[in-house]
Amino acid sequence: MKNNLEALNNYLFEAIERINDDELTDEELEREIKKSKQINQIAHTIIESGALALEAPKHFDDSGAERRVNNPSLGIGVNEYLEKAP
């Protein structure tokens, strides 16, 4: 699995498909539900991290700093933060 939001989204939909499998026994379904809950918690953390990464540029804008953000999971470029000259 690639480590980006598109892959995460695909993985979440795969988990939904596994839960919706009508051929699962009750035991298999329970196992998939437990796995899906764990996947959901991890996905939530990843999404919160991405949201924080999107907030960081706003902070730099508010402080008057020039910035280029590095967040490969969001497909955003090089990590450099430079203070603007007075």
Secondary structure as the mmCIF struct_conf table of DSSP 4:
data_model
#
loop_
_struct_conf.conf_type_id
_struct_conf.id
_struct_conf.beg_label_comp_id
_struct_conf.beg_label_asym_id
_struct_conf.beg_label_seq_id
_struct_conf.end_label_comp_id
_struct_conf.end_label_asym_id
_struct_conf.end_label_seq_id
BEND BEND1 ASN A 3 ASN A 4
HELX_RH_AL_P HELX_RH_AL_P1 LEU A 5 ILE A 19
TURN_TY1_P TURN_TY1_P1 ASN A 20 ASN A 20
TURN_TY1_P TURN_TY1_P2 ASP A 22 GLU A 23
HELX_RH_AL_P HELX_RH_AL_P2 ASP A 26 SER A 63
TURN_TY1_P TURN_TY1_P3 GLY A 64 GLY A 64
STRN STRN1 GLU A 66 ARG A 68
STRN STRN2 ASN A 71 ASN A 71
HELX_RH_3T_P HELX_RH_3T_P1 PRO A 72 LEU A 74
TURN_TY1_P TURN_TY1_P4 GLY A 75 GLY A 75
STRN STRN3 ILE A 76 ILE A 76
STRN STRN4 GLU A 80 LEU A 82
HELX_LH_PP_P HELX_LH_PP_P1 GLU A 83 ALA A 85
#
